[in-house]
Amino acid sequence: MNKTQISIDARNIFLSEYKAVLSTHSVDVIGYPFGSIVPYCLNKIGLPIILISKIAQHTKNINSNAKVSLIVVEGGADDSQTVGRVTFLGDAELVGKKDNYSAERYYNYFPQSRDYHKTHDFDFYIIKPVRIRFIKGFGQIYWIEKNNFQLANPFIFEEEQKMLNHMNIDHIDTIRHYCDVYNINYKTPELPEMVGIDSEGFNLRISHKIHRINFIEPVTTVDAVRKALVEMAKKI
């Protein structure tokens, strides 16, 4: 398998799951890793965004040592040893207050998180990659360099939000059709909502669960997205 396909396969898992084990260096038990579960999505340049409380143990750990890892496991199988796993090694960095794109994109995926700021101080962090470990399955183990894994979103936030609003307001029946075609279960009142679009596909949220649907071919323009969605809507 060539390096390009390996990177695509690993990134597809990273784009599909949206929850991970965050491992940090414990400040209370020196020398030992500390694991916790965090939701994440990707920012404009393809870096994972997490939202964590200032009083949380993993935040205290990060403030002491910013070297972390995210472990993402491909869902849908009874035996987790047979599915893909991505270990994203990198450095956690506090997101500046002016980075509204990261915050608003995160809220699209996890709307309940808007209320987190009412009870505790929460901050957004990005994780800048150093190297990625990808296990595709038994005996298929690869190191992926960060430049081969990270892929920027070609759409500015306003473009992405306009496309999302258009689909969620004017084409909800089409979104339901995508769910039917790709075997994504939903039921009223928890209807599917499109929450993110990038060059390789789009994500739907049903209640608190995120689902991924890939485009047949990569897209880089709004018009190409429109054409791809139309073609996908024709599937029976």
Summary of the structure (lengths in Angstrom):
residues: 236
radius of gyration: 18.0
end to end distance: 31.7
largest distance: 56.8
contacts: 687
relative contact order: 0.15
helix: 36%
strand: 34%
